[in-house]
Amino acid sequence: MFTPIISCYIFFFHPFLPLSHPESVLCDVGEFHCHTKETCIPESWLCDGEPDCPDASDETDQTCAQEVVIRCPLNHIQCIGTKKCIHFNKLCNGARDCDDGYDEGVHCRELLSACHELRCRYGCVMTRNGTFCFCADGFEVGEDGTSCRDHDECAMYGACSQTCTNTYGSYRCSCTQGYILQPDRISCKAKQDPGDPRPVLLIGGPDRIVITDLNGTGLQPLRSLSVNGTLALDFQHNQEHVCWVLSTESSGQLRCAETRSLRGFTREREIRTQQSLQRMSSVRSCENLM
């Protein structure tokens, strides 16, 4: 019976495990670095009224005033001085959508001829700063400034929770085995049928490997690590094997073990590789080294 297991790649630290000298983590593009330097969250979670960083630094007045950059969706424009974005279709439509009326004005009449001269393939935007072409939702303006081409939504960080497939003029989200796509058609949730084992989270830290429920309860150590160092962890679902790399300045090892009972490791062994594992700062996947 399939047990959903989520493996965590943890480098140098994990907030659930005690550390004497935690080090800063690196965030991906599109992520916000919490001020404790131990957690990364999507930038879209900033200043949404709900603290997501352990220190709540994503909701402070300083963060919201200085660090938040409003990124409007495709074919939208920001109302000046606010966090509100409106669709291009709402510009010069006779209705005030921005509080200060930025989307309406005499320019809507004065720039009509300039819009006609652009010969846009789909539509023309008139703002107080000038005119430009835009395309239907799911498309973007080509290099010539007038034609339209498909917009790759999957290239945008956080478009889908797990798997994103770009289609012509749109995109589709899907989930890996053991997960179900939610009604928002973006996020995934672990599948839990009656009688199925509970989904668990496999966590690797600098001094041990543990397993816990998704809500953080039932923390259970699976293996202690005698040498502190950089740890990368991977789980092979088809064989229910756990593999991890433990790397220090003087040595590095790749080890794998079976964990069918989820109560401990059995048949643990070292995997010999041609690649040196000494002083590695990150590992994409243990499978890539085997």
Buried (B, 14 or more C-beta within 10 A) or exposed (E): EEBBBBBBBBBBBBEBBEBEEBEEBEBEEEBBBBBBBBBBBBBEBBBEEEBBBEBEBBBBEEBBEEBBEEEBEBBBBBBEEEEBBBBBBBBBBEEEBBEEEBBBBEBBEEBBEBBEEBEBBBBBBBBEEEBBBBBEBBBBBEEEEBBBEBBEBBEBEEBBBEBBEBEEBEBBBBBEEBBEBEEEEBBBBBBEEEEBEEBBBBBBBBBBBBBBEBEEEEEEEBBEBEEBBBBBBBBBBEEBBBBBBBBBEEEBBBBBBBBEEBEBBEEEEEBEBEEEBEEBEEBEBBEEBE
